[in-house]
Amino acid sequence: CAVSVKKDAKRYLHVEPPLCIPAERTVEEKHIKNSVLMGTTSREMFVESDNVDKLAVPPGFVSLTSFTLKREKNNEEASDNHFPLQNLPEKACLPKGVIRRCLSCSNCQKVDCDSKVVASWHPEEACMPILEDAPVFRPSEEEFKDTLKYVASIRPQAEQFGICRIIPPPSWEPPCLVKEKDILETSKFNTHIQRIDELQVVHLKQTLMRIKERMKEKRRKTSRMGLEYGFGDSGTTDPDNAGRCTGGFEIGLGPKFTLNSFKKYADDFRRQYFAKKDKVTDSDDTLTVFPRHWEPSPENIEGEYWRIVENPTEEIEVLCGTDVETIVFGSGFPSISNPRESSECPEQAESCWNLINIPKLPGSLLAFESCDTSPILLPRLSIGMCFSSLCWVGFRKVEEHHLYSLSYMHLGAPKIWYGIPGRFYLKFEAALKKKFPDLVEHPEYLHELVTQLSPSTLKSDGVPAYRCRQDPGEFVLVFPGAYYSGLDCGFNCSESANFAPFDWLPHGQYVVELLSEQCRKTSISHDKLLLGAAMEAVRAQWEFSLMRKKTLSNLHWKNVCGKDGILAKALKSRIRCEATKREYFCDSLHSRKMEKDFDLTTKRVCTICLYDLHLSAVGCPCSPDRFSCMNHGKQLCSCAWSDKFFLARYKISELNALVDALEGKLSAVIRWAKEHLGLSMHSCISKDGEQSTSTEVKQRGT
């Protein structure tokens, strides 16, 4: 490659890279290879001229074009011009409304420092959205005994709202363990700073540049390392989880708090912000203003919140603790694994409404997630104060992997929720792109942005939004695919967890394909859950049909099987897609049996698009720890296609037999149970001369 560089260059220079391709390729192959390996025909690089003498051609490549280094007058400006979201409107600087530091030091982060709230309530400018309320359900004592059964019973009525509120019967009074003295006074959690006045500006330069850098880092890791991340390690670096706790619009870490100290801080903020002032005239005609204490209503807070978001007059910073890990801080519910807690309140420790238990309830597909420390299986605490927010868009724009979410309020002030039904996601994203037109051409940035669009604005664009107020002791249920946001009316502590009943299966498969298109990693292996449920269903079919064991559990599994059963239909659809890909992409490859422990401890994903590889993968001897999905097998490495191999957990014939077993074909049940579940059957004669059948279970693994 020919390079001309001026030796006296002081500034960073803009580099136009050469078009380099393997010399032995045909013209058509050269074009394809360049598209795959280079990504684009023109990229930007910034190189300091003092360190550049010559750019060498990679081994095995030839240069088709020469290039020169061009001087840029303004390197920062040139960089911004290549970033698609630079045209968002700027917001004028506002006076600070909250001073969160000591008077004697400029950068104090001490918890016990006083914060002065300069900003104040503007009741005459309140922006109260006019919304319909989400439905409220009050289960009876009998209905409350089975969480998943009750959720299924209210789903036809509630799902059309996206969210709903569930008020438990009076007899259900779980202990609130976060109120215990050692947690209140000693356990600390991290907080994040939220700028409420900038929720419709998206932190322009800083936030967008962070998005850009994060996605560039993600692409580098994708191409070099294969992105094989493990669950359960809090130090694991995962691009999709980067900034998980920040929610996207926090501008930095705040101080650490205990619950007691955070309550004091939150209460003091709300008292100062909403203080009413009485005017008193002294005998010398001096006018004195005294603040008068009173409690604002949730309506007062909600109206003021949207006034700050839409028409801010000061900078308003608040603090919050989001996604606080219960495995470290502790849950508000008693745990059955804790001897003291389970002995003191055994009924509540075993309750199906206990959020520690709900992910792995019988009938929840998350029960087949083998890694018990997976974040998706652990409840998360949220600790808020007045105006702390959960936005429509960002890491949690829709609940992770479109799972059901159940949130319980342990204590404190109410939380206001807003929900959008999942069926309106196209209209919602259209409204967002209307607000930010650059997203039309660059949708890959959509899930990275955070903004709090007003429900009123959404309604005007044909997107229905519903309000839901949650008080202590109440649940809020979020349905799969629903968008939601919210705000806190004061200090509170809530806890949430995910679960996946069978009606979630179609949502789960859709998300797998969607995230693959966006090169984003799924939080769970959908195929692992689907196959795990199918195995258990075959075991139940075996016991029900052959052993005549008509237990409640076996009857439950029988209800999701059969030709019209949701589990059988979901598996059949998945296998049809898998079979088509194998025939089209991998028919000519050497096939190998996938080892049982291939993804036992680490979730395997495609190096290129992060697609889950539990069912099948493409590999190459040159890179024993890197794999791809069938779509991207040729991009895994530069080796010849004939050198690569195909890994399959099951043959398509075996998977079809599994579908036949779920649909009720007895021979298929027997075949699959014997070959893959290790079940065997023998007959014996009972003492009274009648024939009985028993089962030997040999766990050979699946």
N, C-alpha and C positions, 0 to 999 in steps of 0.2 A: 504494500500500500504506500503510495507516495504521500508524504506529509510535509507541508511547509509551515514553519513556525517562526515568528519573529522573536528573536532572543530577548528584546527589551520589553516584551509584553508584561504588564504588571497585573492586568485584570484577569478574571476568569474568562475562558474562551468557550464559544459554542462549537461543538463538534458534530459534523455530519458523518456518520459511520459509513464505511465502505459496504458494498453489497458483496459479501463473501459466501461462496457456496462450494460444496465438494466438487473437485475437478472431474471425478468420474461419472457424475450424474448426467442424465439427459436433460434437455431444456425444460421439459415439463416437470421432471423430478426436482430440478433446481428451483423452480418457482415454488413448488410445494414445500421443499425443505426450508427455503428462506422464510416462508410464511410461518412455519412451525417453530423453527429455532430462533429466528430473530424477532418474531412477534409482529413487527412492523418494518416497513422499509426505511423509516426514519425515526431515530430516537435522539433524545437530548442527553448529553453528557457534559459535565462541567469539569474541566481539567485545568490545573494551574500551570501556566506556561513554563515556569522555571523547572518543573518536574517532568516535562515531556520532551523527549528527543525523537522518539520513533514509536509508532504503533505497529506491532508485528502482526502478520496474518496468522491465524490459528493453524496448527499442523493439519495437513490434509485439505486445506482450502486454498483457493486462488482468488485474487482480487480482480473484479471486473471493472471497478471504477476507482479513480483516484479522488482524493478529497483534500480540502484545505481547512484549516482552523480559521473561523471567522470571528472577528472581534465583536463583542456585544457591548453597547454603551452602558447598559444597565442590566446586569445579570439577574437581579431579582425580578425585574420587570419581564425579562424574557421567560423566566421560569413560570411566572404567573400566567403568561399568555397561553401556555400549554395546558393550564388547568381549567377545566370546563366550568367551574362554578364561581368564576371571578366577578361576575356581573351582578351579584346580589346587592341590594341597596345597603348603603352604609347608614349607621345610626349615630346621631350626634352624641357627644359626650354629655353625660348627665351628672349632676351633683351626687355625692355619696349619701345614701339614705341610712346606712348602718356603719358605724365605726366600731370594729371588733378588735380593740387593742387597749392596752393601758395608756394613760396619759404620759407616763414617764418613759415609755419605750416605743420605738417605731414599728417593730415587727413582732409584737408579743403574740404567742400562741398558747398562753397559759389558760387552763380551763376556768380558773377562778377569777379571771380578769373581767371587769365590767365592760359591757358593750352599750354604747350610746346609740339609740335609734333616733335619728334626726327626722326621718320621713314620718308621715302620719297619714291616717285614714282620710280618704276623700269620699264621704258618703254620697255627696251630690253627683259624683261622676261614676257611680257603680255601673258595671257592665254585667248584668245578671242574664245568663243564657236562658231562654224560654224553651224548656225541654220536657218531654214526656218521661215519667219515671219508669225504670225497669221494674218487672214484677217482683213481688215479695211472697215467699212461701213459708208456711208454718207447719212443718210435719208433725203428725201425732206421735205419741210414744211408740206405737207399733211401727209406723213408717220410718222412724228414726233409727231403727235397729239395723238397717242395711243401707249403707251409704250409696253403693253403686246402683242398687235396685231403685232407690228413691230418686237419684239423679236421672236414671232412665225414664222414670215415670213423669218427671216434670219437663224433660227435654222437648217434647213436641210443642209445649207452650212457651218455654223460656228461651230456646235457642234463637228464635227470631229476633230477640233483643240483644244477643251477644253476651250479656251478663244478667245476673239476677241475685237477689238477696235471700238468704235462708236463715230464719230465726229458730233456733233449737227449742224444744219443749222446756218448760220451767225446771224439770227434774235434772236436766243436764247442766251440771255446774263443775267443770273441770278446774283443778287447782291451777293457779297462775304462778309457775315456778320462777318467772322473771321478777316476781315481787319478793323473793327470798332475799334476806339481808346480804348474804355474801355476793349475790349477783348485782343487787341494786348498788352496793357501795364499793365493790372491788373489781368486778369484771368490766373491762374496758373494750370499746369498739372504735374503729376508725370512722371519721365523718368526712363528708365531701362538701365543698362549697357550691351552691347553686345560685346562678344569677337569674332571678325571675324576670327582670326587665329585659333580658336579651333572648327570651325563648322564641321570639319570632324573627330573630336576626341570625341565629345559629352560630354565634361567635365567629362569624365571617372568617377573617384571615387565619386566626389561630386554629380554630376547629377544622377548617377545610384543609389547611396544610397538614394537620395531624392525620386527617383521613388519607391524604395523598401519601404521606410517608408510611403509614401503616399498610396501605395496599401495595406499595412498592416493596416493602419488607416481606409482605405475604407472598408476592410473586417470586422474590429471590429464594425464599425458603422452599416454595413449591417446586422450583426447578432444580434445586441443589440437594435437598434433604429428604424429600418424600413426605414430609409432614406427618410423621407417625407419632402422635401425641398419646400419652396415657392419661387415664382418668385417676382422680383421687390424689394427685400431687398438686398441692396448692402453688408450687413454684413452676408448674408447667407453662411453657409459652405457647399460646394458641392464638392465631390472628383473630379467630372468630370470638374469642373470649377476651381479647384485649380491650380494656376499658369496661369490662362487664359490670363492675361495681359502680362505675362512674355514671352510667346511664347516658353518657354522651354529652351532656351540657354542663356538667360540673367543671369548674375552671381550676380545681386544685384540691389538695387534701386539706382538711381542717384539723383541729386538734383532736386528740383522743378524749373520750368521755366515759364516765360510768353512767348508768341510767339515771341515778340521782342528780349528778351534776348537769347532765344534758337536760333533764326536766327543769331544773332551775334556770338554765340558759334560755330554753324555749319559752317558759312561762314569763320570764322577764322581757323577752322580745315582744311577745304578744301584748303584755300589759302596757309597755311603752308605746307600741305602734297604735293601739286602739284606745289610748287614754283620752277621755273627754276632759275638757278644761272648763272650770268655773271661773268667771271673772268677778273679782271683789274690789270695791273702791274703799280705800281707807279714809280716815277723817281728814287727812290732808289732800284728799282728791287723787291719791296715788292708786293707779290701777294695777292689781296683782292677779296673775293667772295661776290657779292651782289645778293640777291634774286630778281628775276624779276617777276612781277605779270602777270598772264595770266589765261584764263579760259579753263580748260580741257573739252574736248568733252565727251558726254555720252559713246562713244566707248573707250576713254582713261580710264574712270572710271570703265567700265565693265571689260576691260582686266586686270586692276590692281586688281580689286576685286577678280577675280578668281585666280590670282596669289597669293594673300594673303591666300585664302582658301586652295589652293592645295599645295603651296610651300612657307609657311610663313617664314620670316626672323626676324620679330619682333612681339611682342604682340601689337595688334591693338584693342583698346577699342573705341567704339562709343556709343552714347546715342540715344534713340528713345522714343517716346510716342505712344504706341499701344493700340488700343481699348479704346480710351478716350471717356467716356460717354458723349454724347451730351445733355443728360438730366441735367447734372451738368455744363459742360463747355459751352454748346451752339452749335447749328448746324451752318454750313455755309450757309444753305438755310433759307429763311423766313418761318415762321410757320403760318398756317391759324388760329391757336389758340391764336396767339399774335396780339392784336388789332393794335398796331403800325406797325408791319411788314406786316400784311395783308392789311392794308390801303395804305401803301407806295408802295407796289409791289403786288397787288392782283393776277395778272396773274401768276407770278412766285410762289406765295404762294400756288396756286391751281394746279400747273402744275403736270402732271402725271410723269414727270422726276425729280421732287423734291423728294429727298431720304427720306424725312420725311413722304411723302404720299405713297410711292411705296409699302411698305409691305401690306397695306390694300386696294389696288386698287381693283375695281370690276373685278373679275376674278382671284384674288390672294387668295388662300386658307387660307393665314394667316389672312384674314379678319375675320375668324371664331375663332380666338384665343381670348378668353374672357378677359384675363388679359392685359390691355393696357400698363402696366409697364413691361411686359415680355421683357427681354433683346433682344430677337429675333426680336422684333418689332421696336427697336430703332436703328437709324443710329449710326455708330461708327466713330470717327475721328482717323486718323493715322498721326503722325507728325514725319518726318524723317530728317536725315542728310546724308551726303555722307557715303556710305557703310552700313548704317543701313539696316537690312535684314528681309525678311519673308522667312522661311525655308519650304522645302517640307513636313517635317514630324513634328508632334507635335499636339497641340490642334487643329490647323486648317489645318491638312494635307489634308483633303478635306473639302469643305465648310460645315459648321455646318448643320447636318441632310440632307446633299446633296441638300440643297436649292440653287436656283439661287442666285448669288451675283452680285450687280452692284456697281462699284466704280467710284467716280467722283473726279478729281483733281482740287482743288480750286486754288492753287497758288504754285509757287516755281519751283524747278528743276524737270526734268523728272524722272519717275520711270520705271525701266525695269522689265517686268513680264516674267515668263516662265510658260508654260502650258502643261499638259499631259492629253490627252483625257481620260475620265472615263473608256472607254472600255479596257484600257491598265493597269488597276490597279493591275491585277495579275502579269504581267511582272514587273511592278514597284516594288511591294513588293518582288518579287523574286530577283531583282537587289539589294534591300536593304539587304536581307538576305544573299546574296552573299558577301556583304561588311561586314556584322556582322553575322557570321554563327550561333552563339548561339540563334539567333531569330528563327531559324527553330524549335527548341524544345520548345521555350518559346514565342509564338506569342503574349501573353497577354501584353508584354512590348513594342510591336511595336508602338502603338499609343502614348506612353509616350516619346519615343526617339525623338531627334531633330538632324537633320544633313542636310548639304547642299551638296548633291551629284551633281557633275558637270553635266550639260546637255550633255556634250560630253561623259562622262562615261555612262550615261543612254542610249544614242544613240548606243554605242558599245554593249550594252546588249539588243538591240532590242526594246527600249522604246523611241518613238518619243517625242521630246520636241520642243515647238515653242516659239519664242520670240515675245514680244509685248511691244512697247514703248508708254508710256502714258505721254502726255504733259498737262499743265493746260487747263481747259475747255473741256476735253475729258473724255469719259466713257470707262471703261473696264468691259466687261461682262464675268462672269465665269459660265459655265454650270454645271448642277448637276453631282456630282461624279468626277469632274476633279480635279487633283492635280495641285497645283500652288505654285510658289515661286517668289521672286523678290528682288530687291535692289534699293535703292534710290541714285540718282546722286548728291544730295545736299539737302539743306533745302527745304522741301515741306510740304503741308498739304492736305490730301485727306480725303474723307468720303465714307463710304460704307454702304449698306443696303441689306437685303434679301427679296425675294419674292418667291411665289410658284404658278405658273399657273398649269392648270390641267395636263399637260404632266409630271409634277413632281411626281404625285401620285405613279407610280410604284417604283420610286427611294425611296420615303418616306417609303413605307412598307418594302422594302428591308433593309433599315437602322435600322428600329425598331427591326427586327429579328437579325441583325448583332450585334447591341449594346447589346441586351439581352444576346447573347452568350458570350460577353466580360464583362458582368456585369457592363455595363456603362449606365448611365441614358440618355434618350432622352431629347433634349432641348424643345420639344413641344409634345403635344399629337396628334399623327397622327390620331387616331380614332376620336378625337373630331373634327378635321378639316374635316375629311371624312364625318362624320355624319352631321356636320353643313352644308356642301356643298350639301349633299343629301336632307336635309330639304328644303333648299332654292330652289333647283331644283324642288321639288314637288310643292312648292308654285308657281313657274313659270309655271309648267305644268298645274296646276289648272287654273291659269289666262289665259294661252294661249289656252288650249283646251276647257275649260268650259265657260270662260268669254270673249273669243275672244279678249283679250288684247295683240296685237302683237307688244309690245314695243321692243326696241333694247335689253334691258336687258333680257326679256323673250326669245327672239330669241337666245341670247347668251347661255342661259341655255339649250335651246332645242338642241343646237348643240352638247352638251356633254352628252345628254341622248340618249335613244334608245338602242337597243340590242348591237349595235356596238359602242356606246358612251363610251368615256374613263372613265367617272365618274361611269356609270352603271357597267362597267366591273371591275373597281377597287373595288367597293363595293361588287359585287358578289364574287370576289376572297377572300376578307377579311371575308365575312360571311361563306363561305365554310370552311375556316380554323377554324373559331370560333366554328362552329357547330361540327366539328370533335373533337375538344378538349373537348367541353362540354359533348359530348356523352361518350368519353373515360374516362375522369377524374372525372366529377362531376355529373354523372347521379344518383348516390346513395345519394348525399347530399341534405339536406333541402334547397330549393331555396327561396330567398327573393328578393323583388324589391329594386333595388339600389335607394337611395334617390337622388333627383335632384341636391342637393348641395353637393354630395359626394366629388367632386373635384372642387367645385366652386372657392374656394380661394387658395387651395393647390393642387399641382399636385401629385396625388396618384401613387405610384410605388410599385412594388413587393419588399418585404423585402429581398428576396434572390438574384434576378437577375436584379432588377430595371426596369422591364417591365412595361409599362404604363397600368394603370388599369381603364381607362375611360369606357370601355365597360363591363368588368366583373372582379370579384375578389373573392378570398376565404378568409374567416375570421373565427375567433374563439372567443367565449365569454371571454376566459381568457385574450385576448389581444385586447381590443376594438379599439385601434388606429393603429394596425398592420395588414397588409393584404399581400396576395401573389397572384401571377398569378396561373392559373390552373396547370401549370407544377410543381410548387413547393408547392402545398397545404399541402402535408404531412410533409414538412420541416418547415412549419410556426411555429409550436410548438409541444410539446410532447403529447398533448391531443389525445384522440382516434379520429379516422377519423369520427366516427358517431357524435361526438360533434361539428364538424365544419359545416359551412354553406356556401352557394354559393350566391353571389350577382350578379344580372344581370340587366343592364339598360333596355334592351329589350329582349323579348323572340325571339327565332330563327324564329318563325312563323311571328312575327311582322317585323323582319328584311327582311325576304323573301318578304313580302308584299311591303316593301320599294323598293326593287330591281324591283319588278313588276311595281311599280309606275314609276320608272325611265325609265324602258323599254317601257313605254307608255300605259300600261293597265289601262283603264279609271276607272274601278271599284276599283282598288288598289289606284289610285290617290285620289279618293273620300274618301275611307276608311281611308287612312293615314292622309289626310288633316283634316278630321273631328276629328279623335281620338287623333292626336298628335300635330296638328298645330292650332286647335281651329277655323278652317274655317267652315262657314256654308253658304248655298246658298238658295236663295229664288227667286221666279219669281214675277215680277210685270208688270203691263200693262201700257205702256207709253200713253201719251195724244193722240197720233195719232193712237192708237189701236194696234200697233205692240208690240209683246212680247219682253221684255228686261230682262236681268239678271244682278243682282248685288251681291256683296259679303259683308257679314259682317265678320269682322275679330275680333276674340276674342283671345287675347294673353293669353293662359293658360300655356305657357311655353312648353318646349320640354323635 
